Amino acid sequence: MFAPALLAAMGVGSPLGNLLVAIVALLVIVLVGRFLLSVAWKLLLVAGVVVAALYVLSILGLS
């Protein structure tokens, strides 16, 4: 309801305003991506260690 008037008052309809919105959107995407990738990296590391341990145990005949 107030969003179009607010965006127009901030100058978002101008090319520089659109560029600013695009840069902020990319910044948010990169920050969220970095967080998700750090979590994924840790999960893959834990999974790799668990699978390697199970593999060694299967070779030794302990499982």
mmCIF file as Biopython writes it, N, C-alpha, C and O atoms, coordinates in Angstrom:
data_model
#
loop_
_atom_site.group_PDB
_atom_site.id
_atom_site.type_symbol
_atom_site.label_atom_id
_atom_site.label_alt_id
_atom_site.label_comp_id
_atom_site.label_asym_id
_atom_site.label_entity_id
_atom_site.label_seq_id
_atom_site.pdbx_PDB_ins_code
_atom_site.Cartn_x
_atom_site.Cartn_y
_atom_site.Cartn_z
_atom_site.occupancy
_atom_site.B_iso_or_equiv
_atom_site.auth_seq_id
_atom_site.auth_asym_id
_atom_site.pdbx_PDB_model_num
ATOM 1   N N  . MET A ? 1  ? 0.826  -1.182  0.000   1.0 0.0 1  A 1 
ATOM 2   C CA . MET A ? 1  ? 0.000  0.000   0.000   1.0 0.0 1  A 1 
ATOM 3   C C  . MET A ? 1  ? 0.868  1.243   0.000   1.0 0.0 1  A 1 
ATOM 4   O O  . MET A ? 1  ? 0.712  2.113   -0.857  1.0 0.0 1  A 1 
ATOM 5   N N  . PHE A ? 2  ? 1.792  1.333   0.965   1.0 0.0 2  A 1 
ATOM 6   C CA . PHE A ? 2  ? 2.698  2.483   1.027   1.0 0.0 2  A 1 
ATOM 7   C C  . PHE A ? 2  ? 4.009  2.206   0.292   1.0 0.0 2  A 1 
ATOM 8   O O  . PHE A ? 2  ? 4.806  3.122   0.088   1.0 0.0 2  A 1 
ATOM 9   N N  . ALA A ? 3  ? 4.240  0.964   -0.103  1.0 0.0 3  A 1 
ATOM 10  C CA . ALA A ? 3  ? 5.522  0.597   -0.690  1.0 0.0 3  A 1 
ATOM 11  C C  . ALA A ? 3  ? 5.835  1.366   -1.967  1.0 0.0 3  A 1 
ATOM 12  O O  . ALA A ? 3  ? 6.952  1.869   -2.086  1.0 0.0 3  A 1 
ATOM 13  N N  . PRO A ? 4  ? 4.924  1.490   -2.928  1.0 0.0 4  A 1 
ATOM 14  C CA . PRO A ? 4  ? 5.292  2.241   -4.147  1.0 0.0 4  A 1 
ATOM 15  C C  . PRO A ? 4  ? 5.652  3.691   -3.849  1.0 0.0 4  A 1 
ATOM 16  O O  . PRO A ? 4  ? 6.605  4.217   -4.424  1.0 0.0 4  A 1 
ATOM 17  N N  . ALA A ? 5  ? 4.908  4.347   -2.960  1.0 0.0 5  A 1 
ATOM 18  C CA . ALA A ? 5  ? 5.210  5.735   -2.624  1.0 0.0 5  A 1 
ATOM 19  C C  . ALA A ? 5  ? 6.544  5.827   -1.899  1.0 0.0 5  A 1 
ATOM 20  O O  . ALA A ? 5  ? 7.311  6.761   -2.131  1.0 0.0 5  A 1 
ATOM 21  N N  . LEU A ? 6  ? 6.832  4.865   -1.021  1.0 0.0 6  A 1 
ATOM 22  C CA . LEU A ? 6  ? 8.099  4.865   -0.287  1.0 0.0 6  A 1 
ATOM 23  C C  . LEU A ? 6  ? 9.264  4.641   -1.237  1.0 0.0 6  A 1 
ATOM 24  O O  . LEU A ? 6  ? 10.286 5.320   -1.138  1.0 0.0 6  A 1 
ATOM 25  N N  . LEU A ? 7  ? 9.120  3.697   -2.151  1.0 0.0 7  A 1 
ATOM 26  C CA . LEU A ? 7  ? 10.189 3.429   -3.113  1.0 0.0 7  A 1 
ATOM 27  C C  . LEU A ? 7  ? 10.425 4.630   -4.020  1.0 0.0 7  A 1 
ATOM 28  O O  . LEU A ? 7  ? 11.569 4.954   -4.338  1.0 0.0 7  A 1 
ATOM 29  N N  . ALA A ? 8  ? 9.351  5.288   -4.436  1.0 0.0 8  A 1 
ATOM 30  C CA . ALA A ? 8  ? 9.496  6.470   -5.275  1.0 0.0 8  A 1 
ATOM 31  C C  . ALA A ? 8  ? 10.168 7.600   -4.504  1.0 0.0 8  A 1 
ATOM 32  O O  . ALA A ? 8  ? 10.971 8.341   -5.070  1.0 0.0 8  A 1 
ATOM 33  N N  . ALA A ? 9  ? 9.856  7.736   -3.239  1.0 0.0 9  A 1 
ATOM 34  C CA . ALA A ? 9  ? 10.478 8.790   -2.424  1.0 0.0 9  A 1 
ATOM 35  C C  . ALA A ? 9  ? 11.964 8.515   -2.223  1.0 0.0 9  A 1 
ATOM 36  O O  . ALA A ? 9  ? 12.760 9.447   -2.102  1.0 0.0 9  A 1 
ATOM 37  N N  . MET A ? 10 ? 12.340 7.232   -2.186  1.0 0.0 10 A 1 
ATOM 38  C CA . MET A ? 10 ? 13.741 6.881   -2.007  1.0 0.0 10 A 1 
ATOM 39  C C  . MET A ? 10 ? 14.503 6.958   -3.325  1.0 0.0 10 A 1 
ATOM 40  O O  . MET A ? 10 ? 15.726 6.819   -3.327  1.0 0.0 10 A 1 
ATOM 41  N N  . GLY A ? 11 ? 13.823 7.172   -4.431  1.0 0.0 11 A 1 
ATOM 42  C CA . GLY A ? 11 ? 14.489 7.251   -5.722  1.0 0.0 11 A 1 
ATOM 43  C C  . GLY A ? 11 ? 14.790 5.916   -6.337  1.0 0.0 11 A 1 
ATOM 44  O O  . GLY A ? 11 ? 15.690 5.812   -7.170  1.0 0.0 11 A 1 
ATOM 45  N N  . VAL A ? 12 ? 14.057 4.877   -5.949  1.0 0.0 12 A 1 
ATOM 46  C CA . VAL A ? 12 ? 14.328 3.533   -6.467  1.0 0.0 12 A 1 
ATOM 47  C C  . VAL A ? 12 ? 13.937 3.419   -7.931  1.0 0.0 12 A 1 
ATOM 48  O O  . VAL A ? 12 ? 14.429 2.529   -8.624  1.0 0.0 12 A 1 
ATOM 49  N N  . GLY A ? 13 ? 13.072 4.288   -8.420  1.0 0.0 13 A 1 
ATOM 50  C CA . GLY A ? 13 ? 12.696 4.236   -9.832  1.0 0.0 13 A 1 
ATOM 51  C C  . GLY A ? 13 ? 13.795 4.717   -10.753 1.0 0.0 13 A 1 
ATOM 52  O O  . GLY A ? 13 ? 13.731 4.478   -11.959 1.0 0.0 13 A 1 
ATOM 53  N N  . SER A ? 14 ? 14.808 5.392   -10.216 1.0 0.0 14 A 1 
ATOM 54  C CA . SER A ? 14 ? 15.903 5.889   -11.038 1.0 0.0 14 A 1 
ATOM 55  C C  . SER A ? 14 ? 16.901 4.771   -11.313 1.0 0.0 14 A 1 
ATOM 56  O O  . SER A ? 14 ? 16.903 3.760   -10.611 1.0 0.0 14 A 1 
ATOM 57  N N  . PRO A ? 15 ? 17.744 4.937   -12.320 1.0 0.0 15 A 1 
ATOM 58  C CA . PRO A ? 15 ? 18.732 3.889   -12.611 1.0 0.0 15 A 1 
ATOM 59  C C  . PRO A ? 15 ? 19.689 3.626   -11.440 1.0 0.0 15 A 1 
ATOM 60  O O  . PRO A ? 15 ? 20.018 2.476   -11.153 1.0 0.0 15 A 1 
ATOM 61  N N  . LEU A ? 16 ? 20.130 4.688   -10.772 1.0 0.0 16 A 1 
ATOM 62  C CA . LEU A ? 16 ? 21.021 4.465   -9.625  1.0 0.0 16 A 1 
ATOM 63  C C  . LEU A ? 16 ? 20.288 3.792   -8.468  1.0 0.0 16 A 1 
ATOM 64  O O  . LEU A ? 16 ? 20.863 2.968   -7.757  1.0 0.0 16 A 1 
ATOM 65  N N  . GLY A ? 17 ? 19.026 4.145   -8.286  1.0 0.0 17 A 1 
ATOM 66  C CA . GLY A ? 17 ? 18.240 3.487   -7.244  1.0 0.0 17 A 1 
ATOM 67  C C  . GLY A ? 17 ? 18.054 2.014   -7.537  1.0 0.0 17 A 1 
ATOM 68  O O  . GLY A ? 17 ? 18.150 1.176   -6.640  1.0 0.0 17 A 1 
ATOM 69  N N  . ASN A ? 18 ? 17.785 1.697   -8.808  1.0 0.0 18 A 1 
ATOM 70  C CA . ASN A ? 18 ? 17.643 0.287   -9.196  1.0 0.0 18 A 1 
ATOM 71  C C  . ASN A ? 18 ? 18.950 -0.466  -9.009  1.0 0.0 18 A 1 
ATOM 72  O O  . ASN A ? 18 ? 18.955 -1.624  -8.589  1.0 0.0 18 A 1 
ATOM 73  N N  . LEU A ? 19 ? 20.066 0.200   -9.324  1.0 0.0 19 A 1 
ATOM 74  C CA . LEU A ? 19 ? 21.368 -0.422  -9.136  1.0 0.0 19 A 1 
ATOM 75  C C  . LEU A ? 19 ? 21.639 -0.692  -7.662  1.0 0.0 19 A 1 
ATOM 76  O O  . LEU A ? 19 ? 22.175 -1.742  -7.305  1.0 0.0 19 A 1 
ATOM 77  N N  . LEU A ? 20 ? 21.268 0.257   -6.807  1.0 0.0 20 A 1 
ATOM 78  C CA . LEU A ? 20 ? 21.441 0.071   -5.371  1.0 0.0 20 A 1 
ATOM 79  C C  . LEU A ? 20 ? 20.620 -1.103  -4.866  1.0 0.0 20 A 1 
ATOM 80  O O  . LEU A ? 20 ? 21.111 -1.910  -4.076  1.0 0.0 20 A 1 
ATOM 81  N N  . VAL A ? 21 ? 19.382 -1.207  -5.310  1.0 0.0 21 A 1 
ATOM 82  C CA . VAL A ? 21 ? 18.526 -2.331  -4.898  1.0 0.0 21 A 1 
ATOM 83  C C  . VAL A ? 21 ? 19.133 -3.651  -5.369  1.0 0.0 21 A 1 
ATOM 84  O O  . VAL A ? 21 ? 19.129 -4.632  -4.625  1.0 0.0 21 A 1 
ATOM 85  N N  . ALA A ? 22 ? 19.655 -3.684  -6.599  1.0 0.0 22 A 1 
ATOM 86  C CA . ALA A ? 22 ? 20.257 -4.910  -7.121  1.0 0.0 22 A 1 
ATOM 87  C C  . ALA A ? 22 ? 21.499 -5.297  -6.325  1.0 0.0 22 A 1 
ATOM 88  O O  . ALA A ? 22 ? 21.704 -6.476  -6.036  1.0 0.0 22 A 1 
ATOM 89  N N  . ILE A ? 23 ? 22.328 -4.321  -5.968  1.0 0.0 23 A 1 
ATOM 90  C CA . ILE A ? 23 ? 23.543 -4.609  -5.206  1.0 0.0 23 A 1 
ATOM 91  C C  . ILE A ? 23 ? 23.200 -5.104  -3.807  1.0 0.0 23 A 1 
ATOM 92  O O  . ILE A ? 23 ? 23.834 -6.032  -3.305  1.0 0.0 23 A 1 
ATOM 93  N N  . VAL A ? 24 ? 22.215 -4.501  -3.181  1.0 0.0 24 A 1 
ATOM 94  C CA . VAL A ? 24 ? 21.802 -4.951  -1.842  1.0 0.0 24 A 1 
ATOM 95  C C  . VAL A ? 24 ? 21.227 -6.367  -1.921  1.0 0.0 24 A 1 
ATOM 96  O O  . VAL A ? 24 ? 21.490 -7.192  -1.046  1.0 0.0 24 A 1 
ATOM 97  N N  . ALA A ? 25 ? 20.446 -6.650  -2.963  1.0 0.0 25 A 1 
ATOM 98  C CA . ALA A ? 25 ? 19.889 -7.995  -3.131  1.0 0.0 25 A 1 
ATOM 99  C C  . ALA A ? 25 ? 21.007 -9.019  -3.327  1.0 0.0 25 A 1 
ATOM 100 O O  . ALA A ? 25 ? 20.961 -10.105 -2.750  1.0 0.0 25 A 1 
ATOM 101 N N  . LEU A ? 26 ? 22.005 -8.681  -4.133  1.0 0.0 26 A 1 
ATOM 102 C CA . LEU A ? 26 ? 23.134 -9.595  -4.330  1.0 0.0 26 A 1 
ATOM 103 C C  . LEU A ? 26 ? 23.922 -9.787  -3.042  1.0 0.0 26 A 1 
ATOM 104 O O  . LEU A ? 26 ? 24.386 -10.891 -2.755  1.0 0.0 26 A 1 
ATOM 105 N N  . LEU A ? 27 ? 24.074 -8.732  -2.273  1.0 0.0 27 A 1 
ATOM 106 C CA . LEU A ? 27 ? 24.760 -8.831  -0.987  1.0 0.0 27 A 1 
ATOM 107 C C  . LEU A ? 27 ? 24.045 -9.803  -0.058  1.0 0.0 27 A 1 
ATOM 108 O O  . LEU A ? 27 ? 24.682 -10.632 0.592   1.0 0.0 27 A 1 
ATOM 109 N N  . VAL A ? 28 ? 22.734 -9.702  0.002   1.0 0.0 28 A 1 
ATOM 110 C CA . VAL A ? 28 ? 21.960 -10.608 0.859   1.0 0.0 28 A 1 
ATOM 111 C C  . VAL A ? 28 ? 22.094 -12.049 0.372   1.0 0.0 28 A 1 
ATOM 112 O O  . VAL A ? 28 ? 22.245 -12.968 1.178   1.0 0.0 28 A 1 
ATOM 113 N N  . ILE A ? 29 ? 22.038 -12.248 -0.950  1.0 0.0 29 A 1 
ATOM 114 C CA . ILE A ? 29 ? 22.162 -13.597 -1.511  1.0 0.0 29 A 1 
ATOM 115 C C  . ILE A ? 29 ? 23.528 -14.187 -1.199  1.0 0.0 29 A 1 
ATOM 116 O O  . ILE A ? 29 ? 23.630 -15.360 -0.839  1.0 0.0 29 A 1 
ATOM 117 N N  . VAL A ? 30 ? 24.578 -13.387 -1.335  1.0 0.0 30 A 1 
ATOM 118 C CA . VAL A ? 30 ? 25.932 -13.879 -1.067  1.0 0.0 30 A 1 
ATOM 119 C C  . VAL A ? 30 ? 26.104 -14.217 0.410   1.0 0.0 30 A 1 
ATOM 120 O O  . VAL A ? 30 ? 26.696 -15.242 0.746   1.0 0.0 30 A 1 
ATOM 121 N N  . LEU A ? 31 ? 25.590 -13.364 1.293   1.0 0.0 31 A 1 
ATOM 122 C CA . LEU A ? 31 ? 25.725 -13.634 2.728   1.0 0.0 31 A 1 
ATOM 123 C C  . LEU A ? 31 ? 24.978 -14.899 3.131   1.0 0.0 31 A 1 
ATOM 124 O O  . LEU A ? 31 ? 25.499 -15.708 3.899   1.0 0.0 31 A 1 
ATOM 125 N N  . VAL A ? 32 ? 23.770 -15.075 2.624   1.0 0.0 32 A 1 
ATOM 126 C CA . VAL A ? 32 ? 23.008 -16.294 2.930   1.0 0.0 32 A 1 
ATOM 127 C C  . VAL A ? 32 ? 23.712 -17.508 2.329   1.0 0.0 32 A 1 
ATOM 128 O O  . VAL A ? 32 ? 23.787 -18.561 2.961   1.0 0.0 32 A 1 
ATOM 129 N N  . GLY A ? 33 ? 24.224 -17.360 1.118   1.0 0.0 33 A 1 
ATOM 130 C CA . GLY A ? 33 ? 24.949 -18.460 0.476   1.0 0.0 33 A 1 
ATOM 131 C C  . GLY A ? 33 ? 26.189 -18.865 1.247   1.0 0.0 33 A 1 
ATOM 132 O O  . GLY A ? 33 ? 26.481 -20.053 1.384   1.0 0.0 33 A 1 
ATOM 133 N N  . ARG A ? 34 ? 26.927 -17.874 1.757   1.0 0.0 34 A 1 
ATOM 134 C CA . ARG A ? 34 ? 28.111 -18.189 2.556   1.0 0.0 34 A 1 
ATOM 135 C C  . ARG A ? 34 ? 27.740 -18.973 3.801   1.0 0.0 34 A 1 
ATOM 136 O O  . ARG A ? 34 ? 28.428 -19.927 4.164   1.0 0.0 34 A 1 
ATOM 137 N N  . PHE A ? 35 ? 26.658 -18.577 4.457   1.0 0.0 35 A 1 
ATOM 138 C CA . PHE A ? 35 ? 26.224 -19.291 5.660   1.0 0.0 35 A 1 
ATOM 139 C C  . PHE A ? 35 ? 25.833 -20.723 5.323   1.0 0.0 35 A 1 
ATOM 140 O O  . PHE A ? 35 ? 26.242 -21.662 6.007   1.0 0.0 35 A 1 
ATOM 141 N N  . LEU A ? 36 ? 25.036 -20.890 4.261   1.0 0.0 36 A 1 
ATOM 142 C CA . LEU A ? 36 ? 24.587 -22.234 3.892   1.0 0.0 36 A 1 
ATOM 143 C C  . LEU A ? 36 ? 25.751 -23.112 3.453   1.0 0.0 36 A 1 
ATOM 144 O O  . LEU A ? 36 ? 25.779 -24.304 3.760   1.0 0.0 36 A 1 
ATOM 145 N N  . LEU A ? 37 ? 26.710 -22.534 2.737   1.0 0.0 37 A 1 
ATOM 146 C CA . LEU A ? 37 ? 27.864 -23.323 2.313   1.0 0.0 37 A 1 
ATOM 147 C C  . LEU A ? 37 ? 28.743 -23.715 3.495   1.0 0.0 37 A 1 
ATOM 148 O O  . LEU A ? 37 ? 29.318 -24.803 3.499   1.0 0.0 37 A 1 
ATOM 149 N N  . SER A ? 38 ? 28.855 -22.851 4.491   1.0 0.0 38 A 1 
ATOM 150 C CA . SER A ? 38 ? 29.658 -23.231 5.657   1.0 0.0 38 A 1 
ATOM 151 C C  . SER A ? 38 ? 29.001 -24.374 6.415   1.0 0.0 38 A 1 
ATOM 152 O O  . SER A ? 38 ? 29.688 -25.265 6.914   1.0 0.0 38 A 1 
ATOM 153 N N  . VAL A ? 39 ? 27.683 -24.354 6.503   1.0 0.0 39 A 1 
ATOM 154 C CA . VAL A ? 39 ? 26.965 -25.463 7.155   1.0 0.0 39 A 1 
ATOM 155 C C  . VAL A ? 39 ? 27.111 -26.731 6.325   1.0 0.0 39 A 1 
ATOM 156 O O  . VAL A ? 39 ? 27.357 -27.803 6.878   1.0 0.0 39 A 1 
ATOM 157 N N  . ALA A ? 40 ? 26.963 -26.626 5.014   1.0 0.0 40 A 1 
ATOM 158 C CA . ALA A ? 40 ? 27.072 -27.799 4.136   1.0 0.0 40 A 1 
ATOM 159 C C  . ALA A ? 40 ? 28.479 -28.392 4.208   1.0 0.0 40 A 1 
ATOM 160 O O  . ALA A ? 40 ? 28.636 -29.613 4.221   1.0 0.0 40 A 1 
ATOM 161 N N  . TRP A ? 41 ? 29.493 -27.542 4.255   1.0 0.0 41 A 1 
ATOM 162 C CA . TRP A ? 41 ? 30.868 -28.016 4.345   1.0 0.0 41 A 1 
ATOM 163 C C  . TRP A ? 41 ? 31.079 -28.843 5.609   1.0 0.0 41 A 1 
ATOM 164 O O  . TRP A ? 41 ? 31.710 -29.898 5.565   1.0 0.0 41 A 1 
ATOM 165 N N  . LYS A ? 42 ? 30.555 -28.368 6.727   1.0 0.0 42 A 1 
ATOM 166 C CA . LYS A ? 42 ? 30.708 -29.089 7.989   1.0 0.0 42 A 1 
ATOM 167 C C  . LYS A ? 42 ? 29.960 -30.421 7.954   1.0 0.0 42 A 1 
ATOM 168 O O  . LYS A ? 42 ? 30.464 -31.432 8.442   1.0 0.0 42 A 1 
ATOM 169 N N  . LEU A ? 43 ? 28.765 -30.422 7.379   1.0 0.0 43 A 1 
ATOM 170 C CA . LEU A ? 43 ? 28.007 -31.673 7.280   1.0 0.0 43 A 1 
ATOM 171 C C  . LEU A ? 43 ? 28.721 -32.688 6.402   1.0 0.0 43 A 1 
ATOM 172 O O  . LEU A ? 43 ? 28.762 -33.874 6.731   1.0 0.0 43 A 1 
ATOM 173 N N  . LEU A ? 44 ? 29.286 -32.234 5.286   1.0 0.0 44 A 1 
ATOM 174 C CA . LEU A ? 44 ? 30.021 -33.152 4.409   1.0 0.0 44 A 1 
ATOM 175 C C  . LEU A ? 44 ? 31.279 -33.676 5.076   1.0 0.0 44 A 1 
ATOM 176 O O  . LEU A ? 44 ? 31.646 -34.834 4.877   1.0 0.0 44 A 1 
ATOM 177 N N  . LEU A ? 45 ? 31.938 -32.856 5.853   1.0 0.0 45 A 1 
ATOM 178 C CA . LEU A ? 45 ? 33.135 -33.293 6.563   1.0 0.0 45 A 1 
ATOM 179 C C  . LEU A ? 45 ? 32.786 -34.372 7.588   1.0 0.0 45 A 1 
ATOM 180 O O  . LEU A ? 45 ? 33.479 -35.385 7.680   1.0 0.0 45 A 1 
ATOM 181 N N  . VAL A ? 46 ? 31.733 -34.164 8.346   1.0 0.0 46 A 1 
ATOM 182 C CA . VAL A ? 46 ? 31.295 -35.151 9.332   1.0 0.0 46 A 1 
ATOM 183 C C  . VAL A ? 46 ? 30.872 -36.445 8.634   1.0 0.0 46 A 1 
ATOM 184 O O  . VAL A ? 46 ? 31.225 -37.535 9.085   1.0 0.0 46 A 1 
ATOM 185 N N  . ALA A ? 47 ? 30.124 -36.330 7.545   1.0 0.0 47 A 1 
ATOM 186 C CA . ALA A ? 47 ? 29.687 -37.524 6.815   1.0 0.0 47 A 1 
ATOM 187 C C  . ALA A ? 47 ? 30.881 -38.297 6.268   1.0 0.0 47 A 1 
ATOM 188 O O  . ALA A ? 47 ? 30.899 -39.527 6.313   1.0 0.0 47 A 1 
ATOM 189 N N  . GLY A ? 48 ? 31.871 -37.585 5.755   1.0 0.0 48 A 1 
ATOM 190 C CA . GLY A ? 48 ? 33.069 -38.251 5.235   1.0 0.0 48 A 1 
ATOM 191 C C  . GLY A ? 48 ? 33.819 -39.005 6.315   1.0 0.0 48 A 1 
ATOM 192 O O  . GLY A ? 48 ? 34.283 -40.121 6.081   1.0 0.0 48 A 1 
ATOM 193 N N  . VAL A ? 49 ? 33.945 -38.412 7.495   1.0 0.0 49 A 1 
ATOM 194 C CA . VAL A ? 49 ? 34.639 -39.074 8.606   1.0 0.0 49 A 1 
ATOM 195 C C  . VAL A ? 49 ? 33.868 -40.318 9.046   1.0 0.0 49 A 1 
ATOM 196 O O  . VAL A ? 49 ? 34.466 -41.363 9.299   1.0 0.0 49 A 1 
ATOM 197 N N  . VAL A ? 50 ? 32.543 -40.206 9.138   1.0 0.0 50 A 1 
ATOM 198 C CA . VAL A ? 50 ? 31.728 -41.349 9.564   1.0 0.0 50 A 1 
ATOM 199 C C  . VAL A ? 50 ? 31.829 -42.485 8.552   1.0 0.0 50 A 1 
ATOM 200 O O  . VAL A ? 50 ? 31.999 -43.640 8.941   1.0 0.0 50 A 1 
ATOM 201 N N  . VAL A ? 51 ? 31.728 -42.180 7.272   1.0 0.0 51 A 1 
ATOM 202 C CA . VAL A ? 51 ? 31.801 -43.221 6.242   1.0 0.0 51 A 1 
ATOM 203 C C  . VAL A ? 51 ? 33.195 -43.845 6.222   1.0 0.0 51 A 1 
ATOM 204 O O  . VAL A ? 51 ? 33.326 -45.058 6.063   1.0 0.0 51 A 1 
ATOM 205 N N  . ALA A ? 52 ? 34.229 -43.033 6.379   1.0 0.0 52 A 1 
ATOM 206 C CA . ALA A ? 52 ? 35.587 -43.582 6.408   1.0 0.0 52 A 1 
ATOM 207 C C  . ALA A ? 52 ? 35.774 -44.514 7.606   1.0 0.0 52 A 1 
ATOM 208 O O  . ALA A ? 52 ? 36.404 -45.565 7.486   1.0 0.0 52 A 1 
ATOM 209 N N  . ALA A ? 53 ? 35.227 -44.127 8.761   1.0 0.0 53 A 1 
ATOM 210 C CA . ALA A ? 53 ? 35.337 -44.983 9.944   1.0 0.0 53 A 1 
ATOM 211 C C  . ALA A ? 53 ? 34.591 -46.297 9.740   1.0 0.0 53 A 1 
ATOM 212 O O  . ALA A ? 53 ? 35.094 -47.362 10.098  1.0 0.0 53 A 1 
ATOM 213 N N  . LEU A ? 54 ? 33.399 -46.225 9.169   1.0 0.0 54 A 1 
ATOM 214 C CA . LEU A ? 54 ? 32.648 -47.455 8.890   1.0 0.0 54 A 1 
ATOM 215 C C  . LEU A ? 54 ? 33.371 -48.337 7.880   1.0 0.0 54 A 1 
ATOM 216 O O  . LEU A ? 54 ? 33.343 -49.563 7.994   1.0 0.0 54 A 1 
ATOM 217 N N  . TYR A ? 55 ? 34.007 -47.733 6.909   1.0 0.0 55 A 1 
ATOM 218 C CA . TYR A ? 55 ? 34.763 -48.488 5.908   1.0 0.0 55 A 1 
ATOM 219 C C  . TYR A ? 55 ? 35.949 -49.214 6.549   1.0 0.0 55 A 1 
ATOM 220 O O  . TYR A ? 55 ? 36.199 -50.385 6.263   1.0 0.0 55 A 1 
ATOM 221 N N  . VAL A ? 56 ? 36.666 -48.514 7.409   1.0 0.0 56 A 1 
ATOM 222 C CA . VAL A ? 56 ? 37.807 -49.139 8.082   1.0 0.0 56 A 1 
ATOM 223 C C  . VAL A ? 56 ? 37.323 -50.275 8.977   1.0 0.0 56 A 1 
ATOM 224 O O  . VAL A ? 56 ? 37.941 -51.338 9.027   1.0 0.0 56 A 1 
ATOM 225 N N  . LEU A ? 57 ? 36.206 -50.047 9.690   1.0 0.0 57 A 1 
ATOM 226 C CA . LEU A ? 57 ? 35.667 -51.112 10.536  1.0 0.0 57 A 1 
ATOM 227 C C  . LEU A ? 57 ? 35.228 -52.317 9.713   1.0 0.0 57 A 1 
ATOM 228 O O  . LEU A ? 57 ? 35.390 -53.454 10.157  1.0 0.0 57 A 1 
ATOM 229 N N  . SER A ? 58 ? 34.677 -52.093 8.522   1.0 0.0 58 A 1 
ATOM 230 C CA . SER A ? 58 ? 34.253 -53.221 7.686   1.0 0.0 58 A 1 
ATOM 231 C C  . SER A ? 58 ? 35.454 -53.988 7.151   1.0 0.0 58 A 1 
ATOM 232 O O  . SER A ? 58 ? 35.392 -55.208 6.995   1.0 0.0 58 A 1 
ATOM 233 N N  . ILE A ? 59 ? 36.538 -53.288 6.871   1.0 0.0 59 A 1 
ATOM 234 C CA . ILE A ? 59 ? 37.760 -53.977 6.403   1.0 0.0 59 A 1 
ATOM 235 C C  . ILE A ? 59 ? 38.341 -54.823 7.524   1.0 0.0 59 A 1 
ATOM 236 O O  . ILE A ? 59 ? 38.825 -55.928 7.281   1.0 0.0 59 A 1 
ATOM 237 N N  . LEU A ? 60 ? 38.297 -54.317 8.737   1.0 0.0 60 A 1 
ATOM 238 C CA . LEU A ? 60 ? 38.833 -55.058 9.876   1.0 0.0 60 A 1 
ATOM 239 C C  . LEU A ? 60 ? 37.896 -56.167 10.348  1.0 0.0 60 A 1 
ATOM 240 O O  . LEU A ? 60 ? 38.265 -56.986 11.190  1.0 0.0 60 A 1 
ATOM 241 N N  . GLY A ? 61 ? 36.684 -56.187 9.802   1.0 0.0 61 A 1 
ATOM 242 C CA . GLY A ? 61 ? 35.719 -57.219 10.146  1.0 0.0 61 A 1 
ATOM 243 C C  . GLY A ? 61 ? 35.046 -56.990 11.482  1.0 0.0 61 A 1 
ATOM 244 O O  . GLY A ? 61 ? 34.571 -57.938 12.107  1.0 0.0 61 A 1 
ATOM 245 N N  . LEU A ? 62 ? 34.999 -55.755 11.924  1.0 0.0 62 A 1 
ATOM 246 C CA . LEU A ? 62 ? 34.401 -55.462 13.221  1.0 0.0 62 A 1 
ATOM 247 C C  . LEU A ? 62 ? 32.929 -55.090 13.120  1.0 0.0 62 A 1 
ATOM 248 O O  . LEU A ? 62 ? 32.268 -54.916 14.144  1.0 0.0 62 A 1 
ATOM 249 N N  . SER A ? 63 ? 32.409 -54.967 11.919  1.0 0.0 63 A 1 
ATOM 250 C CA . SER A ? 63 ? 30.977 -54.633 11.855  1.0 0.0 63 A 1 
ATOM 251 C C  . SER A ? 63 ? 30.265 -55.567 10.907  1.0 0.0 63 A 1 
ATOM 252 O O  . SER A ? 63 ? 29.054 -55.448 10.717  1.0 0.0 63 A 1 
#
